[in-house]
């Protein structure tokens, strides 16, 4: 059982069977479609997905952009993605085991991206405010961030009660964090709804949002943790 934030252990264990879950594939496809519609990826753009997992979203976005950095903390998830890349013939994806939530991570210090996105990853990161500043600093001027995640939920969405996660996000509070990081929110929309019996045995509805925001030009914030 996971008992620390952003622990790769659970995802390492589940990587080989991850894509077998039909709802997991369905939400990834809807997230990819929503990101494409909201951000209009172009073949001149450099993109970054944090928390890419097995690449369910990555493989949809990569053919539309110039280059895509796909990062995750789970090496087993990345192994599955690398195999997909090998068999697909897609050549513009760079895969790396990188913990972007760590303030000491320096993998992308000399890089910037036109598009940064994620699917169901933000709620696994402890310091939401600091992390959003970190990704804002990786955006090129005028670049766009697209984050898909859970609306504020009842605390029973995840099956493991010991897994340290945020129980979704309040949209107004997340909007404030984006603005504080020098990002201008563009849209907030519901893109998918989980219908599941949660771990308390109750049939519940869990909406997934996509929020997009532009980087305000000439703004760079520093964050020391």
C-alpha positions in Angstrom: 0.0 0.0 0.0 1.2 3.5 -0.8 1.9 5.7 2.2 3.9 8.5 0.7 3.2 11.2 -1.8 4.0 10.4 -5.5 5.2 6.9 -4.7 6.0 4.9 -7.8 5.6 1.5 -6.0 1.9 1.1 -6.8 2.3 2.1 -10.4 5.3 -0.2 -10.8 3.2 -3.1 -9.6 0.3 -2.3 -11.8 2.1 -1.2 -15.0 1.8 -4.4 -17.0 -2.0 -4.6 -16.5 -2.6 -0.9 -16.5 -4.1 -0.6 -20.0 -6.4 -3.6 -19.5 -8.9 -1.4 -17.5 -11.5 -0.2 -20.1 -12.5 2.9 -18.1 -8.9 3.9 -17.8 -8.5 3.8 -21.5 -11.8 5.6 -22.0 -10.9 8.5 -19.7 -7.4 8.8 -21.3 -9.0 9.1 -24.8 -11.4 11.7 -23.6 -8.6 13.7 -22.0 -6.5 13.5 -25.1 -9.5 14.6 -27.3 -10.2 17.5 -24.9 -6.6 18.6 -24.8 -6.3 18.6 -28.6 -9.6 20.6 -28.9 -8.5 23.1 -26.3 -4.9 23.6 -27.2 -4.7 23.0 -30.9 -1.3 21.2 -31.0 0.9 22.1 -33.9 3.9 20.4 -35.5 6.1 23.4 -34.5 5.4 22.8 -30.8 7.5 21.2 -28.1 5.3 19.4 -25.5 5.8 17.9 -22.0 3.5 15.4 -20.3 4.2 14.8 -16.6 2.9 11.6 -15.1 2.6 10.1 -18.6 2.2 6.5 -17.2 1.9 4.0 -20.1 1.4 6.7 -22.6 -2.3 6.4 -23.2 -2.5 10.2 -23.7 1.1 10.6 -25.0 0.5 8.4 -28.0 -2.5 10.5 -29.1 -0.7 13.9 -28.7 2.8 13.0 -30.0 1.9 12.7 -33.8 0.5 16.3 -33.6 3.6 18.1 -32.2 7.3 18.5 -33.1 8.6 16.8 -29.9 7.2 15.4 -26.7 9.0 14.8 -23.4 7.1 12.0 -21.6 8.1 11.8 -17.9 7.0 9.7 -15.0 8.4 8.4 -11.7 7.4 4.8 -12.4 10.1 3.0 -14.4 7.7 0.1 -15.1 5.1 2.4 -16.6 7.8 3.9 -18.8 8.9 0.4 -19.9 5.4 -0.2 -21.3 5.4 3.2 -23.0 8.8 2.5 -24.6 7.5 -0.7 -26.0 4.5 1.1 -27.5 6.9 3.7 -29.1 9.1 0.9 -30.5 6.2 -0.9 -32.2 4.4 2.3 -33.3 7.3 3.9 -35.2 6.6 7.3 -33.6 10.0 8.9 -33.2 9.5 12.3 -31.5 8.9 11.1 -27.9 11.7 11.3 -25.4 11.0 9.2 -22.3 12.6 9.8 -19.0 12.2 8.9 -15.3 11.9 12.3 -13.8 10.3 13.6 -10.6 9.2 17.1 -11.7 7.6 17.6 -8.3 11.0 17.6 -6.6 12.4 21.2 -6.2 15.9 19.7 -6.8 15.0 18.2 -10.2 17.1 19.9 -12.8 16.4 17.8 -15.9 14.7 20.6 -17.8 16.5 23.7 -16.5 17.7 24.6 -20.0 14.5 23.7 -21.8 11.1 25.3 -22.3 7.9 24.0 -23.7 5.0 25.3 -25.7 2.5 22.9 -24.2 2.6 21.1 -20.8 -0.2 18.8 -19.9 -1.2 16.0 -17.6 -4.0 13.5 -17.0 -5.1 12.5 -13.5 -1.6 13.3 -12.1 -1.9 16.6 -10.2 -3.8 15.1 -7.3 -0.7 12.8 -6.6 1.5 15.9 -6.0 1.8 17.2 -2.5 2.7 20.9 -3.0 0.2 22.0 -5.7 1.1 25.7 -5.5 4.8 25.1 -5.8 4.5 22.6 -8.5 2.3 24.8 -10.7 4.9 27.6 -10.4 7.6 25.0 -11.4 5.7 24.0 -14.6 4.9 27.7 -15.3 8.6 28.4 -15.3 9.1 25.6 -17.9 6.6 27.2 -20.3 7.7 29.3 -23.2 6.1 32.8 -23.3 2.6 32.4 -24.5 2.8 28.7 -23.9 -0.2 26.7 -22.6 -0.8 24.3 -19.8 -3.7 21.8 -19.8 -4.5 19.8 -16.6 -7.1 17.1 -16.4 -8.0 16.0 -12.9 -10.8 15.3 -10.5 -13.2 17.9 -9.1 -13.3 18.1 -5.3 -14.6 14.7 -4.2 -15.8 12.9 -1.1 -12.4 11.3 -0.3 -13.5 7.8 -1.4 -12.5 7.8 -5.0 -9.2 6.0 -4.5 -9.5 2.4 -3.3 -6.5 2.5 -1.0 -7.3 4.7 2.0 -3.5 5.0 2.8 -2.7 6.5 -0.6 -1.7 10.1 -0.1 -3.6 12.2 -2.6 -5.6 15.4 -2.9 -9.3 14.5 -3.0 -9.8 16.4 -6.2 -9.6 20.2 -6.6 -11.9 23.1 -6.0 -12.0 25.0 -9.3 -11.9 28.5 -7.9 -8.9 27.6 -5.6 -7.1 26.0 -8.5 -7.7 29.0 -10.7 -6.2 31.2 -8.0 -3.1 29.0 -7.9 -2.7 29.3 -11.7 -3.0 33.1 -11.6 -0.4 33.2 -8.7 2.0 31.3 -11.0 1.7 33.9 -13.7 -0.8 31.9 -15.8 -4.0 33.3 -17.3 -6.8 30.7 -17.1 -8.6 30.2 -20.4 -11.2 27.5 -19.7 -12.5 25.0 -17.2 -14.7 22.2 -18.6 -16.0 18.9 -17.5 -14.7 16.3 -19.9 -15.5 12.9 -18.3 -17.4 11.4 -15.5 -16.4 8.3 -13.5 -19.4 6.3 -12.3 -18.1 3.8 -9.8 -18.9 2.1 -6.5 -16.4 3.7 -4.2 -14.6 1.9 -1.3 -17.4 2.8 1.1 -19.8 0.7 -1.2 -21.7 3.8 -2.5 -22.4 4.3 -6.2 -20.9 7.7 -6.8 -20.2 10.2 -9.6 -16.8 11.8 -10.0 -16.4 14.4 -12.7 -13.1 15.1 -14.4 -12.2 18.6 -15.5 -9.8 20.1 -18.0 -8.4 23.5 -17.1 -6.2 25.4 -19.6 -4.1 28.5 -19.0 -1.7 30.6 -21.0 1.7 31.9 -19.7 1.7 35.6 -19.4 4.7 36.9 -21.3 7.7 38.1 -19.5 6.6 36.5 -16.2 8.9 34.1 -14.3 8.3 33.3 -10.7 10.8 31.7 -8.3 9.7 29.2 -5.6 12.0 28.0 -2.9 10.9 25.0 -0.8 
